[in-house]
């Protein structure tokens, strides 16, 4: 979605501004990190954590 909103061919004059672009990528990064289990966590622990939700 982010690359599309920055493409002038697709969006014309309605491309994202700098602030919107920064906020969008920060939100994307935080969401990705939040949903990724820590790599240091053993596999069995990750599976138990996943089954709790």
PQR file of N, CA, C, O and H, with PARSE charges and radii, in Angstrom:
ATOM      1  N   UNK A   1       0.821  -1.192   0.000 -0.4000 1.5000
ATOM      2  CA  UNK A   1       0.000   0.000   0.000 -0.0000 2.0000
ATOM      3  C   UNK A   1       0.869   1.261   0.000  0.5500 1.7000
ATOM      4  O   UNK A   1       0.572   2.230  -0.700 -0.5500 1.4000
ATOM      5  N   UNK A   2       1.938   1.237   0.789 -0.4000 1.5000
ATOM      6  CA  UNK A   2       2.786   2.428   0.879 -0.0000 2.0000
ATOM      7  C   UNK A   2       3.424   2.784  -0.468  0.5500 1.7000
ATOM      8  O   UNK A   2       3.390   3.950  -0.860 -0.5500 1.4000
ATOM      9  H   UNK A   2       2.179   0.450   1.358  0.4000 1.0000
ATOM     10  N   UNK A   3       4.005   1.818  -1.188 -0.4000 1.5000
ATOM     11  CA  UNK A   3       4.587   2.191  -2.492 -0.0000 2.0000
ATOM     12  C   UNK A   3       3.549   2.755  -3.461  0.5500 1.7000
ATOM     13  O   UNK A   3       3.860   3.644  -4.254 -0.5500 1.4000
ATOM     14  H   UNK A   3       4.033   0.871  -0.870  0.4000 1.0000
ATOM     15  N   UNK A   4       2.324   2.247  -3.401 -0.4000 1.5000
ATOM     16  CA  UNK A   4       1.295   2.736  -4.305 -0.0000 2.0000
ATOM     17  C   UNK A   4       0.939   4.197  -4.000  0.5500 1.7000
ATOM     18  O   UNK A   4       0.731   4.991  -4.917 -0.5500 1.4000
ATOM     19  H   UNK A   4       2.071   1.525  -2.756  0.4000 1.0000
ATOM     20  N   UNK A   5       0.869   4.547  -2.717 -0.4000 1.5000
ATOM     21  CA  UNK A   5       0.483   5.917  -2.366 -0.0000 2.0000
ATOM     22  C   UNK A   5       1.601   6.915  -2.625  0.5500 1.7000
ATOM     23  O   UNK A   5       1.380   8.123  -2.540 -0.5500 1.4000
ATOM     24  H   UNK A   5       1.038   3.902  -1.972  0.4000 1.0000
ATOM     25  N   UNK A   6       2.800   6.430  -2.941 -0.4000 1.5000
ATOM     26  CA  UNK A   6       3.905   7.320  -3.283 -0.0000 2.0000
ATOM     27  C   UNK A   6       4.162   7.379  -4.784  0.5500 1.7000
ATOM     28  O   UNK A   6       5.066   8.089  -5.225 -0.5500 1.4000
ATOM     29  H   UNK A   6       2.979   5.449  -3.010  0.4000 1.0000
ATOM     30  N   UNK A   7       3.390   6.650  -5.569 -0.4000 1.5000
ATOM     31  CA  UNK A   7       3.592   6.575  -7.017 -0.0000 2.0000
ATOM     32  C   UNK A   7       2.754   7.655  -7.704  0.5500 1.7000
ATOM     33  O   UNK A   7       1.524   7.600  -7.686 -0.5500 1.4000
ATOM     34  H   UNK A   7       2.656   6.073  -5.210  0.4000 1.0000
ATOM     35  N   UNK A   8       3.421   8.623  -8.300 -0.4000 1.5000
ATOM     36  CA  UNK A   8       2.728   9.730  -8.960 -0.0000 2.0000
ATOM     37  C   UNK A   8       1.917   9.273 -10.167  0.5500 1.7000
ATOM     38  O   UNK A   8       0.916   9.903 -10.509 -0.5500 1.4000
ATOM     39  H   UNK A   8       4.420   8.667  -8.315  0.4000 1.0000
ATOM     40  N   UNK A   9       2.332   8.183 -10.820 -0.4000 1.5000
ATOM     41  CA  UNK A   9       1.572   7.650 -11.961 -0.0000 2.0000
ATOM     42  C   UNK A   9       0.213   7.144 -11.517  0.5500 1.7000
ATOM     43  O   UNK A   9      -0.773   7.281 -12.239 -0.5500 1.4000
ATOM     44  H   UNK A   9       3.145   7.671 -10.542  0.4000 1.0000
ATOM     45  N   UNK A  10       0.161   6.561 -10.335 -0.4000 1.5000
ATOM     46  CA  UNK A  10      -1.091   6.001  -9.817 -0.0000 2.0000
ATOM     47  C   UNK A  10      -1.935   7.074  -9.133  0.5500 1.7000
ATOM     48  O   UNK A  10      -3.138   7.168  -9.376 -0.5500 1.4000
ATOM     49  H   UNK A  10       0.963   6.449  -9.748  0.4000 1.0000
ATOM     50  N   UNK A  11      -1.306   7.884  -8.278 -0.4000 1.5000
ATOM     51  CA  UNK A  11      -2.035   8.821  -7.426 -0.0000 2.0000
ATOM     52  C   UNK A  11      -2.132  10.245  -7.976  0.5500 1.7000
ATOM     53  O   UNK A  11      -2.916  11.051  -7.475 -0.5500 1.4000
ATOM     54  H   UNK A  11      -0.329   7.808  -8.081  0.4000 1.0000
ATOM     55  N   UNK A  12      -1.347  10.556  -8.994 -0.4000 1.5000
ATOM     56  CA  UNK A  12      -1.370  11.916  -9.530 -0.0000 2.0000
ATOM     57  C   UNK A  12      -0.820  12.902  -8.516  0.5500 1.7000
ATOM     58  O   UNK A  12       0.255  12.689  -7.956 -0.5500 1.4000
ATOM     59  H   UNK A  12      -0.710   9.901  -9.401  0.4000 1.0000
ATOM     60  N   UNK A  13      -1.548  13.972  -8.281 -0.4000 1.5000
ATOM     61  CA  UNK A  13      -1.096  14.999  -7.334 -0.0000 2.0000
ATOM     62  C   UNK A  13      -1.390  14.629  -5.887  0.5500 1.7000
ATOM     63  O   UNK A  13      -0.996  15.354  -4.973 -0.5500 1.4000
ATOM     64  H   UNK A  13      -2.422  14.145  -8.736  0.4000 1.0000
ATOM     65  N   UNK A  14      -2.064  13.529  -5.669 -0.4000 1.5000
ATOM     66  CA  UNK A  14      -2.477  13.143  -4.311 -0.0000 2.0000
ATOM     67  C   UNK A  14      -1.513  12.168  -3.634  0.5500 1.7000
ATOM     68  O   UNK A  14      -1.929  11.368  -2.797 -0.5500 1.4000
ATOM     69  H   UNK A  14      -2.384  12.940  -6.411  0.4000 1.0000
ATOM     70  N   UNK A  15      -0.247  12.229  -3.985 -0.4000 1.5000
ATOM     71  CA  UNK A  15       0.735  11.356  -3.328 -0.0000 2.0000
ATOM     72  C   UNK A  15       0.913  11.790  -1.876  0.5500 1.7000
ATOM     73  O   UNK A  15       0.631  12.934  -1.518 -0.5500 1.4000
ATOM     74  H   UNK A  15       0.091  12.880  -4.665  0.4000 1.0000
ATOM     75  N   UNK A  16       1.385  10.860  -1.044 -0.4000 1.5000
ATOM     76  CA  UNK A  16       1.607  11.160   0.369 -0.0000 2.0000
ATOM     77  C   UNK A  16       2.685  12.205   0.549  0.5500 1.7000
ATOM     78  O   UNK A  16       3.646  12.265  -0.218 -0.5500 1.4000
ATOM     79  H   UNK A  16       1.614   9.931  -1.334  0.4000 1.0000
ATOM     80  N   UNK A  17       2.516  13.024   1.567 -0.4000 1.5000
ATOM     81  CA  UNK A  17       3.547  13.984   1.934 -0.0000 2.0000
ATOM     82  C   UNK A  17       4.617  13.315   2.788  0.5500 1.7000
ATOM     83  O   UNK A  17       4.517  12.131   3.111 -0.5500 1.4000
ATOM     84  H   UNK A  17       1.735  12.974   2.189  0.4000 1.0000
ATOM     85  N   UNK A  18       5.617  14.066   3.142 -0.4000 1.5000
ATOM     86  CA  UNK A  18       6.735  13.512   3.920 -0.0000 2.0000
ATOM     87  C   UNK A  18       6.279  12.981   5.276  0.5500 1.7000
ATOM     88  O   UNK A  18       6.648  11.870   5.654 -0.5500 1.4000
ATOM     89  H   UNK A  18       5.698  15.027   2.880  0.4000 1.0000
ATOM     90  N   UNK A  19       5.491  13.747   6.007 -0.4000 1.5000
ATOM     91  CA  UNK A  19       5.050  13.324   7.343 -0.0000 2.0000
ATOM     92  C   UNK A  19       4.178  12.071   7.263  0.5500 1.7000
ATOM     93  O   UNK A  19       4.363  11.138   8.043 -0.5500 1.4000
ATOM     94  H   UNK A  19       5.191  14.650   5.700  0.4000 1.0000
ATOM     95  N   UNK A  20       3.248  12.045   6.342 -0.4000 1.5000
ATOM     96  CA  UNK A  20       2.388  10.885   6.175 -0.0000 2.0000
ATOM     97  C   UNK A  20       3.202   9.660   5.783  0.5500 1.7000
ATOM     98  O   UNK A  20       2.929   8.550   6.241 -0.5500 1.4000
ATOM     99  H   UNK A  20       3.098  12.804   5.708  0.4000 1.0000
ATOM    100  N   UNK A  21       4.192   9.866   4.945 -0.4000 1.5000
ATOM    101  CA  UNK A  21       5.060   8.781   4.521 -0.0000 2.0000
ATOM    102  C   UNK A  21       5.846   8.210   5.708  0.5500 1.7000
ATOM    103  O   UNK A  21       5.925   6.993   5.872 -0.5500 1.4000
ATOM    104  H   UNK A  21       4.414  10.767   4.573  0.4000 1.0000
ATOM    105  N   UNK A  22       6.415   9.074   6.520 -0.4000 1.5000
ATOM    106  CA  UNK A  22       7.179   8.636   7.692 -0.0000 2.0000
ATOM    107  C   UNK A  22       6.274   7.897   8.672  0.5500 1.7000
ATOM    108  O   UNK A  22       6.628   6.819   9.151 -0.5500 1.4000
ATOM    109  H   UNK A  22       6.350  10.063   6.387  0.4000 1.0000
ATOM    110  N   UNK A  23       5.117   8.463   8.973 -0.4000 1.5000
ATOM    111  CA  UNK A  23       4.192   7.816   9.903 -0.0000 2.0000
ATOM    112  C   UNK A  23       3.717   6.460   9.377  0.5500 1.7000
ATOM    113  O   UNK A  23       3.569   5.511  10.148 -0.5500 1.4000
ATOM    114  H   UNK A  23       4.829   9.338   8.584  0.4000 1.0000
ATOM    115  N   UNK A  24       3.481   6.370   8.083 -0.4000 1.5000
ATOM    116  CA  UNK A  24       3.050   5.108   7.486 -0.0000 2.0000
ATOM    117  C   UNK A  24       4.097   4.019   7.589  0.5500 1.7000
ATOM    118  O   UNK A  24       3.773   2.882   7.931 -0.5500 1.4000
ATOM    119  H   UNK A  24       3.601   7.140   7.457  0.4000 1.0000
ATOM    120  N   UNK A  25       5.365   4.352   7.296 -0.4000 1.5000
ATOM    121  CA  UNK A  25       6.426   3.351   7.370 -0.0000 2.0000
ATOM    122  C   UNK A  25       6.740   2.982   8.813  0.5500 1.7000
ATOM    123  O   UNK A  25       7.045   1.823   9.095 -0.5500 1.4000
ATOM    124  H   UNK A  25       5.628   5.276   7.018  0.4000 1.0000
ATOM    125  N   UNK A  26       6.671   3.941   9.734 -0.4000 1.5000
ATOM    126  CA  UNK A  26       6.895   3.621  11.151 -0.0000 2.0000
ATOM    127  C   UNK A  26       5.794   2.680  11.646  0.5500 1.7000
ATOM    128  O   UNK A  26       6.077   1.711  12.350 -0.5500 1.4000
ATOM    129  H   UNK A  26       6.423   4.882   9.505  0.4000 1.0000
ATOM    130  N   UNK A  27       4.557   2.960  11.285 -0.4000 1.5000
ATOM    131  CA  UNK A  27       3.443   2.099  11.671 -0.0000 2.0000
ATOM    132  C   UNK A  27       3.610   0.699  11.088  0.5500 1.7000
ATOM    133  O   UNK A  27       3.364  -0.293  11.775 -0.5500 1.4000
ATOM    134  H   UNK A  27       4.327   3.747  10.713  0.4000 1.0000
ATOM    135  N   UNK A  28       4.025   0.615   9.831 -0.4000 1.5000
ATOM    136  CA  UNK A  28       4.259  -0.681   9.194 -0.0000 2.0000
ATOM    137  C   UNK A  28       5.351  -1.450   9.936  0.5500 1.7000
ATOM    138  O   UNK A  28       5.196  -2.642  10.201 -0.5500 1.4000
ATOM    139  H   UNK A  28       4.224   1.421   9.273  0.4000 1.0000
ATOM    140  N   UNK A  29       6.444  -0.784  10.268 -0.4000 1.5000
ATOM    141  CA  UNK A  29       7.545  -1.438  10.972 -0.0000 2.0000
ATOM    142  C   UNK A  29       7.159  -1.913  12.361  0.5500 1.7000
ATOM    143  O   UNK A  29       7.498  -3.030  12.752 -0.5500 1.4000
ATOM    144  H   UNK A  29       6.570   0.185  10.053  0.4000 1.0000
ATOM    145  N   UNK A  30       6.455  -1.078  13.108 -0.4000 1.5000
ATOM    146  CA  UNK A  30       6.032  -1.446  14.460 -0.0000 2.0000
ATOM    147  C   UNK A  30       5.076  -2.631  14.409  0.5500 1.7000
ATOM    148  O   UNK A  30       5.181  -3.547  15.226 -0.5500 1.4000
ATOM    149  H   UNK A  30       6.180  -0.171  12.791  0.4000 1.0000
ATOM    150  N   UNK A  31       4.156  -2.624  13.470 -0.4000 1.5000
ATOM    151  CA  UNK A  31       3.211  -3.729  13.324 -0.0000 2.0000
ATOM    152  C   UNK A  31       3.941  -5.022  12.991  0.5500 1.7000
ATOM    153  O   UNK A  31       3.625  -6.073  13.549 -0.5500 1.4000
ATOM    154  H   UNK A  31       4.071  -1.881  12.807  0.4000 1.0000
ATOM    155  N   UNK A  32       4.915  -4.955  12.087 -0.4000 1.5000
ATOM    156  CA  UNK A  32       5.686  -6.134  11.728 -0.0000 2.0000
ATOM    157  C   UNK A  32       6.446  -6.675  12.937  0.5500 1.7000
ATOM    158  O   UNK A  32       6.424  -7.880  13.191 -0.5500 1.4000
ATOM    159  H   UNK A  32       5.172  -4.101  11.634  0.4000 1.0000
ATOM    160  N   UNK A  33       7.119  -5.797  13.686 -0.4000 1.5000
ATOM    161  CA  UNK A  33       7.888  -6.235  14.845 -0.0000 2.0000
ATOM    162  C   UNK A  33       6.997  -6.791  15.949  0.5500 1.7000
ATOM    163  O   UNK A  33       7.378  -7.728  16.651 -0.5500 1.4000
ATOM    164  H   UNK A  33       7.136  -4.819  13.480  0.4000 1.0000
ATOM    165  N   UNK A  34       5.824  -6.217  16.097 -0.4000 1.5000
ATOM    166  CA  UNK A  34       4.897  -6.661  17.132 -0.0000 2.0000
ATOM    167  C   UNK A  34       4.400  -8.081  16.853  0.5500 1.7000
ATOM    168  O   UNK A  34       4.193  -8.863  17.781 -0.5500 1.4000
ATOM    169  H   UNK A  34       5.515  -5.456  15.528  0.4000 1.0000
ATOM    170  N   UNK A  35       4.212  -8.407  15.588 -0.4000 1.5000
ATOM    171  CA  UNK A  35       3.671  -9.710  15.223 -0.0000 2.0000
ATOM    172  C   UNK A  35       4.731 -10.791  15.068  0.5500 1.7000
ATOM    173  O   UNK A  35       4.389 -11.962  14.907 -0.5500 1.4000
ATOM    174  H   UNK A  35       4.380  -7.772  14.834  0.4000 1.0000
ATOM    175  N   UNK A  36       6.005 -10.430  15.113 -0.4000 1.5000
ATOM    176  CA  UNK A  36       7.091 -11.401  14.951 -0.0000 2.0000
ATOM    177  C   UNK A  36       7.563 -11.874  16.322  0.5500 1.7000
ATOM    178  O   UNK A  36       7.871 -11.049  17.182 -0.5500 1.4000
ATOM    179  H   UNK A  36       6.283  -9.478  15.244  0.4000 1.0000
ATOM    180  N   UNK A  37       7.626 -13.195  16.541 -0.4000 1.5000
ATOM    181  CA  UNK A  37       8.145 -13.673  17.832 -0.0000 2.0000
ATOM    182  C   UNK A  37       9.645 -13.423  17.919  0.5500 1.7000
ATOM    183  O   UNK A  37      10.333 -13.464  16.899 -0.5500 1.4000
ATOM    184  H   UNK A  37       7.376 -13.865  15.842  0.4000 1.0000
ATOM    185  N   UNK A  38      10.155 -13.169  19.098 -0.4000 1.5000
ATOM    186  CA  UNK A  38      11.602 -12.952  19.245 -0.0000 2.0000
ATOM    187  C   UNK A  38      12.388 -14.183  18.794  0.5500 1.7000
ATOM    188  O   UNK A  38      11.978 -15.312  19.063 -0.5500 1.4000
ATOM    189  H   UNK A  38       9.596 -13.136  19.926  0.4000 1.0000
ATOM    190  N   UNK A  39      13.497 -13.975  18.120 -0.4000 1.5000
ATOM    191  CA  UNK A  39      14.304 -15.083  17.613 -0.0000 2.0000
ATOM    192  C   UNK A  39      15.014 -15.834  18.732  0.5500 1.7000
ATOM    193  O   UNK A  39      15.370 -17.000  18.556 -0.5500 1.4000
ATOM    194  H   UNK A  39      13.830 -13.057  17.901  0.4000 1.0000
ATOM    195  N   UNK A  40      15.226 -15.195  19.873 -0.4000 1.5000
ATOM    196  CA  UNK A  40      15.922 -15.852  20.970 -0.0000 2.0000
ATOM    197  C   UNK A  40      15.012 -16.802  21.729  0.5500 1.7000
ATOM    198  O   UNK A  40      15.496 -17.617  22.514 -0.5500 1.4000
ATOM    199  H   UNK A  40      14.937 -14.249  20.016  0.4000 1.0000
ATOM    200  N   UNK A  41      13.694 -16.714  21.511 -0.4000 1.5000
ATOM    201  CA  UNK A  41      12.737 -17.540  22.230 -0.0000 2.0000
ATOM    202  C   UNK A  41      12.744 -18.956  21.647  0.5500 1.7000
ATOM    203  O   UNK A  41      12.622 -19.117  20.433 -0.5500 1.4000
ATOM    204  H   UNK A  41      13.301 -16.052  20.873  0.4000 1.0000
ATOM    205  N   UNK A  42      12.882 -19.974  22.482 -0.4000 1.5000
ATOM    206  CA  UNK A  42      12.867 -21.354  21.969 -0.0000 2.0000
ATOM    207  C   UNK A  42      11.556 -21.681  21.263  0.5500 1.7000
ATOM    208  O   UNK A  42      10.511 -21.112  21.579 -0.5500 1.4000
ATOM    209  H   UNK A  42      12.981 -19.843  23.468  0.4000 1.0000
ATOM    210  N   UNK A  43      11.619 -22.596  20.313 -0.4000 1.5000
ATOM    211  CA  UNK A  43      10.465 -22.921  19.482 -0.0000 2.0000
ATOM    212  C   UNK A  43       9.252 -23.361  20.314  0.5500 1.7000
ATOM    213  O   UNK A  43       8.135 -22.915  20.054 -0.5500 1.4000
ATOM    214  H   UNK A  43      12.468 -23.059  20.056  0.4000 1.0000
ATOM    215  N   UNK A  44       9.460 -24.217  21.295 -0.4000 1.5000
ATOM    216  CA  UNK A  44       8.348 -24.717  22.106 -0.0000 2.0000
ATOM    217  C   UNK A  44       7.645 -23.612  22.870  0.5500 1.7000
ATOM    218  O   UNK A  44       6.423 -23.636  23.014 -0.5500 1.4000
ATOM    219  H   UNK A  44      10.367 -24.580  21.506  0.4000 1.0000
ATOM    220  N   UNK A  45       8.402 -22.647  23.358 -0.4000 1.5000
ATOM    221  CA  UNK A  45       7.813 -21.532  24.089 -0.0000 2.0000
ATOM    222  C   UNK A  45       6.948 -20.706  23.153  0.5500 1.7000
ATOM    223  O   UNK A  45       5.853 -20.284  23.528 -0.5500 1.4000
ATOM    224  H   UNK A  45       9.395 -22.628  23.241  0.4000 1.0000
ATOM    225  N   UNK A  46       7.433 -20.468  21.927 -0.4000 1.5000
ATOM    226  CA  UNK A  46       6.644 -19.704  20.961 -0.0000 2.0000
ATOM    227  C   UNK A  46       5.325 -20.409  20.667  0.5500 1.7000
ATOM    228  O   UNK A  46       4.286 -19.762  20.543 -0.5500 1.4000
ATOM    229  H   UNK A  46       8.322 -20.810  21.623  0.4000 1.0000
ATOM    230  N   UNK A  47       5.369 -21.733  20.554 -0.4000 1.5000
ATOM    231  CA  UNK A  47       4.142 -22.480  20.248 -0.0000 2.0000
ATOM    232  C   UNK A  47       3.167 -22.391  21.417  0.5500 1.7000
ATOM    233  O   UNK A  47       1.962 -22.251  21.208 -0.5500 1.4000
ATOM    234  H   UNK A  47       6.213 -22.258  20.655  0.4000 1.0000
ATOM    235  N   UNK A  48       3.684 -22.473  22.664 -0.4000 1.5000
ATOM    236  CA  UNK A  48       2.798 -22.356  23.822 -0.0000 2.0000
ATOM    237  C   UNK A  48       2.177 -20.968  23.888  0.5500 1.7000
ATOM    238  O   UNK A  48       0.991 -20.828  24.184 -0.5500 1.4000
ATOM    239  H   UNK A  48       4.663 -22.587  22.834  0.4000 1.0000
ATOM    240  N   UNK A  49       2.985 -19.933  23.611 -0.4000 1.5000
ATOM    241  CA  UNK A  49       2.466 -18.568  23.621 -0.0000 2.0000
ATOM    242  C   UNK A  49       1.389 -18.388  22.564  0.5500 1.7000
ATOM    243  O   UNK A  49       0.383 -17.721  22.805 -0.5500 1.4000
ATOM    244  H   UNK A  49       3.949 -20.046  23.371  0.4000 1.0000
ATOM    245  N   UNK A  50       1.597 -18.979  21.401 -0.4000 1.5000
ATOM    246  CA  UNK A  50       0.639 -18.849  20.326 -0.0000 2.0000
ATOM    247  C   UNK A  50      -0.679 -19.541  20.683  0.5500 1.7000
ATOM    248  O   UNK A  50      -1.750 -19.049  20.328 -0.5500 1.4000
ATOM    249  H   UNK A  50       2.414 -19.521  21.206  0.4000 1.0000
ATOM    250  N   UNK A  51      -0.610 -20.660  21.371 -0.4000 1.5000
ATOM    251  CA  UNK A  51      -1.825 -21.403  21.708 -0.0000 2.0000
ATOM    252  C   UNK A  51      -2.642 -20.705  22.800  0.5500 1.7000
ATOM    253  O   UNK A  51      -3.830 -20.989  22.954 -0.5500 1.4000
ATOM    254  H   UNK A  51       0.260 -21.061  21.659  0.4000 1.0000
ATOM    255  N   UNK A  52      -2.027 -19.806  23.551 -0.4000 1.5000
ATOM    256  CA  UNK A  52      -2.747 -19.070  24.588 -0.0000 2.0000
ATOM    257  C   UNK A  52      -3.710 -18.049  24.012  0.5500 1.7000
ATOM    258  O   UNK A  52      -4.704 -17.701  24.650 -0.5500 1.4000
ATOM    259  H   UNK A  52      -1.062 -19.575  23.427  0.4000 1.0000
ATOM    260  N   UNK A  53      -3.423 -17.568  22.811 -0.4000 1.5000
ATOM    261  CA  UNK A  53      -4.269 -16.507  22.246 -0.0000 2.0000
ATOM    262  C   UNK A  53      -5.412 -17.057  21.458  0.5500 1.7000
ATOM    263  O   UNK A  53      -6.214 -16.295  20.919 -0.5500 1.4000
ATOM    264  H   UNK A  53      -2.616 -17.851  22.293  0.4000 1.0000
TER
END
